[in-house]
């Protein structure tokens, strides 16, 4: 009987495994794929995550970038540098996720990859996780199996509060022209944006929509956009994937079990940032389960409260800002992104130095005033 079984070896699951194993808890990490494995993702990581660990992430980082370039319909560029902030990390998820898993293994966590959970059963004093390789028993259970996983449903959470977004990404392995700049394009897609994140060995070019609306031809749009970087989109490796965007606070605990990462629907509804909040939930889940194993009967409920207060309260403002910006993106580009302080403020948010609540109210007021004639 393990102290905790974690289903899913992405950033949330691996982070939880590391911090539980470091506290001398017995941990089993189950992953359906063979590691290392590809994961569709732009691969931008806030340097804030380093504050939650005691090791150097250097080997898992492809590039560090400190310049952001925005465009509207591939024109009207805005270029800004992150001043007095740590550069944003660019990572390949196969490398980054496996790095975290190996760190957890170094602390004593057990890994079984190529081992998909086929069902779960509550056994009175813990959980039985069924797999094709046999059952595994754990006192506590963490569901870290992402947006498309079944664990939340099996645990009885039913319909969660979430807004499903969609993304299409292409991996172009080729020499890059500028390894210090992230590119964002806002005019070619409705209710979202296009990104181009450089890596040491190429580009991760993607498109995402975060508010629904009419269908858009992602492939046609990305084919046109990719020409700016001499990328032949048709010959690149392409991946589509859903995004579980935060859409309101919800319960994230049940009988001896917690939801983390995209299974907990914590992706930022403004930027679609997912790695930092996923790692945050994994760290907090480990703290809660360690406390529960030590006799704290309210620890799992406390996890839900912590995520609601420390992440959900920020996402209320992120959602309000997203609704305002994506309702009138051309106005948002003109009144928001083109403001000299905009990139600095967003960089401070991504680095954890500033909260959405600190900037969103004023930004929303400017956008609302721009929509109302005479104001």
N, C-alpha and C positions, 0 to 999 in steps of 0.2 A: 504494500500500500504506500503510494507516494503521498507526500504532503500536498502536492499540487500537480495536476496535469494541465498543460497548456496546449490548446489546439490551434496551431498556426504559428509559423516561425518568421513572420514579418517583424518590422520594428517594434510593434506593441508586444507581441508574444516573446520575442527575444529579450527585450528590456525587462519584462516581468521575470523571465527565467533567470537573468543575470542577478537581479537584486534579491530574489528569493534564495538562489543558491549561495549568494554571498553571505546571507544570513544563516547559512547551514541548514536550509530546508531542502528536503529531497524533492527534486523537480523532474518531471518528464515532459519534454517538448516534442509534440507530434507535428509532422509536416507532410502533406500529401505529395509534394513534389520532391525530386532529387536535388539536393543542395550542392553547389550554388545553382539557383534557378533565375531565369529572367522574370522581371516584374514590370509591366507597363507603368511608367511614371516619368515625369519630367526630371526628377532627381535633384530638386533644389531643397537644401536642408538648412534650417536656421542654426547658426553656431551656438545658440542658447542651449541646445541639447547637451553640449559638453559639460554644462554645469551639473548635470544629473548623474555623471559617471566619474570614475577615478582613473581613467586611462586615456591615452592619446588616440584620437580618431584619424590621425594623419594617414595611416595605410589604407583607409577606406575612402579617402577623398580624391576625386579625379582632378578637380580644379577648385580654386577659390577666386571668386569674381567680386569686383567692387564697383562696376559700372552698369547702369541700366539704360537701355535705349527703347523708347516708346515710339510707335507710329500710328497714324490714322489713315487707313486705306493705303498703306505702304508709303505714306508721305507725311509731311508735317512732323518731322522727327523732334523728339525731346531726348536729350542725353544728359544724364546726371550721375554723379558719383556718390557713393556712400561715404560721407565724411565722419570721421571719428567713430566708426563702427567696424566690427569684425566683418570681413568679407563673407558672402554667402557661399556655402559649400555646394559644389556640383558633384553628384555621386552617380555611379551605376548601381542600381538596386541589387543586382546579383552579388556584387562585391560588398556593398554596404550591409545588406541583410545578413549575409553569411559571416561577415566580420563580427557583427553583434552576437550571432549564434555561437561562434567559436569562443568569444569572451565569456558567454554563459557556460559553455562546456568547461572552460578553464577553472571556473568556480565550482564545478561539480554537477552541473545540470546534465541530464541524460537526453540525447537526441535520437529520435527514430524518424528519419525522413523516408520518403516513399511509403508512408503509412497514413492512409486517409481514415478519419473517423467515419464510421457507417451508422452510428447511433449511440445514444447514451441512456443510462438507467440509474435512478437513485436507489441506493441499496441500504438506506437507513442510517449509515454512518459515513457515507461518501458516495462518489460517483464511479460507475463502471463505464468506460469508454470502449466501445466495440470497434474492432478493425479487422481487416482480412488476415492480419498477422496474429490475431488473438485479442482477448480483452485486457484492459489495463485498469487498475483501481487507484483512485486518488481521493483524499479527504476533501480537497477543494478543486475547483475547475475554473479555468479561464478560457473564455471564448475569444480567440484572436484570429478567426478565420476569414475576416474581411467582408467586403460588400456583398459577395456572392455566396458566402458560407451559410451553412444550415444550423449552426450551433444556437443562435438566438432563437430560432423557431423551435428547436428541440427543447430548449430550456423554458419554453412557454411565454416568451415575450410577445409573440404575435406581431401585430402591426406597430412598428416603432415610429416615433416622430422623426421623419427624415425627408429630405428632398433629394430625389435621385437625379444627378447630373450625368452627362455622358462625355466621353473624351475619345479621341483618336490620336495616336502617337506614331511617329515614324523615327526609326533609328538609322541615321546616315553615318556610316563609318568612312570618314574621309578627312583629309587635312582641313583644319579650320583657319579662318582668316583672322579671328580676334578671340583670344582665350581669356579675356577679361570682361566681356560684355554679355549680359543677358538681354534678349530682345522680346518685347511684347507688342502685339498688334491688336488694336481694338476695333477698327472700322469695318473689317471684312466679315465679322461674325456677330450675330445677334445673341444677346444674353450671355456673353462670355468673352473669351479672348484667345489669341494664338500666342504660343510661346516658342522660343528657340533657346534652349539651354546648352551651352557648349560643354563638351567633355574633352579630355586629352586626346581622344581618338575619334572625335566626330561631333555630330549634333543630335540632340533629342528635340525634334520639332513636333509640336502637338497643338490640338485645338480642343477646347472644352466649352460646354454651355452649362449654366448653373441655375436657370430659372424656367426651363421648359419653353413652350412656344412652338411655332411651326418648325417642321423638319428642315434641315439645312444639308447641303451636299458637302460634307466635310472633306471628302477626297478631292473634289474640284477646287475648293478653297485652298487646301494645303498644297495642292499641285502648283497653283499660281504663286502662293507665298514662298514656297521652297526655292523658286527660281532666283530669288534675291540672294541666295547663298550657294548658287550653283549646285543645288541638290535636285536630282531626278527622283521625284517622289514616287513615281510608278515602280522604280526598281529597289526601293528601300523596304526594309522589314517593317510591317505595319501591325498595330495592335489597337483594338477598341476595348474600352473597359468602362464600367459604371463608377460613379462617385457617390458616396453616402454623405451628403451634406447635412450639417447640423440644422435642425428646424424646430428646436425647442427642447427644453429640459425633459428628461425622462428617467425612469428608474433603470439602473444599470446593474442591480444585484438581485439575486434570488437565493434559493436554498444552496448555500455553500458554493456559489458560482458568481462570476462577474463577467461583464462584457467590456472589451477594450478595443481600441483602434477603430477601424471602419465598421466593425460589428456594433460598436457603440455610437456610430453616426456622428463623429466629431470633426469631420472635414470642414474647414473654414468656408462659409458660403460666399465670402467676398473674393478670396484669392484661390480657393480650392487647395490651400495648403493642407497636407494630410500627414506628413511624416512627423513633424514636431508634436501635434496633438496626440498622435498615436503613441509615440514614445512616452509622452506625459502620462497618458492613461496606464501604460504598462508599468511605469515607475510607481504610480499611486496604487495600482492594484496589488503590486508586490508588498507595499507597506501595509495595506489593509489585510491581506491574507496572513502575513507574518503576525500582525496584531491579533487576528482571529485565532491562529494556532496557539498564541500565547494566552488565550482566554478572554479576549475582548469580544463580548457578545454583540456589540454594536459596530464592529469594525467594517463590515460589508456595507451596511447602511451609510456609514461614514464615508465610504468611497464614493457612493452616488452623490452625497452632499458636497464632497470636495470637488468633483468634476463639474457639478452644477455651479458652484460658487467661483471656482478658479478658472474654468474654461467657458462654461455656459453663459455667465454674465457678460463676458467679452463678446461672445457670439451673438448675443441679442443686438449689440451695436453693429457687429459685422453684417448681420442680416439687414438691418435698417439701411446701412450704407450701401449694401449690394442692391437692395430694391431701388434706392434713389439713383445710383449710378447706372445700372443696366436698363432702367426705364428710359433714360435720356443719355445714352453713352457719348454722343457728340458733345453735349453740354458738359458732361462729366470730364471729358478729355480736355475741353477748353478751360473750364473753371477749376478743375481739380488737378489733373496730371501735369498741365502746363504751368502750374504754380511752382515757383522755385523751391518751396519747402516740401512739396508733395513727396518726392522720393525719399528725402530725409525722414519724414514722418513714417512712411510705410516701412522703411528700413528699420526704424526704431521699434515698430510693432513686431516685425518679423524676428528681431533680435531679442524681444522680450523686455526692451527698455521703456516701452510706451504701450498703453492699451488703446483699443478701439474707442473706448468711452472717452478718452482724452481728446480725440480729434473728430469723431464721427458727427457729433451734434452740430458743430460749426460747419462741417463739410455739407451736411444734409441741408442746413439752412441756406447755404450758398446755392446749392442745386435747386432747391425749391424756389428761391427768389428768381433764379434764371428762367424758370418755367412759367412764372406769373408776370404778365406784361405790366410795366409801370413800377415794378419793385426793384 
